[in-house]
Amino acid sequence: MKKRINCKQVAEIELQFDDDKTLALKFDMRAIYSLTELDGGLEGFVADSRIPEQCAKIIYIGAKALNEEFTLEESRAIVSELNPITITEIINEFTDSMGISKNEVQSELLKKLTKQLANQTE
């Protein structure tokens, strides 16, 4: 029996900022390896309910795949300037590149983000 594996291209996205600066992100195996090296590793990333922190880690690993000098602090600074819709879009692009169901992730993200925003206004 012959099996065929369809190969999916590595996702690369570009973040475009209001000042015309851009930041390229690449979600390849190097990016996933960087994720496993963060505090808590892959399990910590999945378990973390702080959506902005998850987005910062996604930006970090994607940028680090293309630029070894990029830091997690830089990605946190970027996320602090983003609106919730952009944060969700970045996370969706990452999960799509990993083959995770976008609808499932998006639904969970919206629930978490709504809860976090509600807690901040109290």
C-alpha positions in Angstrom: 0.0 0.0 0.0 1.3 3.4 -1.0 0.8 6.4 1.3 1.0 10.0 0.3 1.7 12.9 2.6 0.6 16.3 1.4 3.2 18.9 2.6 1.9 22.2 3.8 4.1 25.2 3.3 5.5 26.9 6.4 3.4 29.9 7.3 5.0 33.3 7.2 3.1 36.4 8.0 4.0 40.1 8.2 2.8 42.5 10.8 2.3 46.0 9.4 2.3 48.8 11.9 0.9 52.4 11.5 4.4 53.8 11.2 5.0 51.6 8.1 7.4 49.4 10.0 6.9 45.7 9.5 7.8 42.5 11.4 8.0 39.1 9.7 7.0 36.0 11.6 7.7 32.5 10.4 6.0 29.5 12.1 8.4 26.7 11.3 10.0 24.0 13.5 12.6 26.5 14.7 9.7 28.6 16.1 8.2 25.5 17.8 11.6 24.7 19.3 11.8 28.3 20.7 8.4 27.7 22.2 9.6 24.6 24.1 12.5 26.6 25.5 10.3 29.2 27.1 9.4 29.0 30.8 6.7 26.3 31.1 7.5 25.0 27.6 4.7 23.9 25.3 2.5 22.7 28.2 2.8 26.1 29.9 1.9 27.9 26.7 -1.2 25.8 26.1 -2.3 26.1 29.8 -1.7 29.9 30.0 -5.0 31.7 30.0 -3.5 35.2 29.5 -4.3 35.9 25.9 -1.9 38.9 25.5 0.9 36.7 26.9 0.1 33.9 24.5 0.2 36.4 21.6 3.5 37.8 22.8 5.0 34.3 22.8 3.6 33.7 19.3 5.2 36.9 18.0 8.4 36.1 19.8 8.8 32.6 18.4 7.8 33.7 14.9 10.2 36.6 14.9 13.0 34.7 16.5 12.8 32.1 13.7 14.0 34.9 11.4 16.0 37.0 13.8 17.9 35.3 16.7 18.3 38.7 18.5 14.5 39.3 18.9 13.4 39.2 22.5 10.2 38.2 24.4 10.3 41.7 25.9 10.1 43.3 22.4 7.1 41.1 21.6 5.4 42.0 24.9 5.9 45.7 24.0 4.3 45.1 20.6 1.3 43.3 22.1 0.7 46.1 24.6 0.0 48.4 21.6 -2.4 46.0 19.8 -6.2 45.9 19.9 -8.0 42.6 20.9 -9.1 41.9 17.3 -5.5 42.0 16.1 -4.3 39.8 18.9 -7.0 37.2 18.0 -6.0 37.4 14.4 -2.3 36.7 15.1 -3.2 33.8 17.4 -5.6 32.4 14.6 -2.8 32.6 12.0 -0.5 30.7 14.4 -3.1 28.0 15.2 -4.0 27.6 11.5 -0.3 27.1 10.6 -0.1 24.4 13.3 -3.2 22.6 11.8 -5.5 23.4 14.8 -9.2 24.0 14.2 -9.6 27.8 13.9 -13.3 27.8 14.9 -12.5 25.9 18.1 -9.6 28.2 19.0 -11.4 31.4 18.1 -14.4 30.5 20.2 -12.2 29.7 23.2 -10.1 32.9 22.7 -13.2 35.1 22.6 -14.5 33.6 25.8 -11.1 34.1 27.6 -10.6 37.6 26.2 -14.2 38.7 27.2 -13.6 37.3 30.7 -10.3 39.1 31.0 -11.7 42.4 29.8 -14.6 42.1 32.2 -12.2 41.5 35.1 -10.2 44.6 34.2 -13.3 46.8 34.3 -14.4 45.7 37.7 
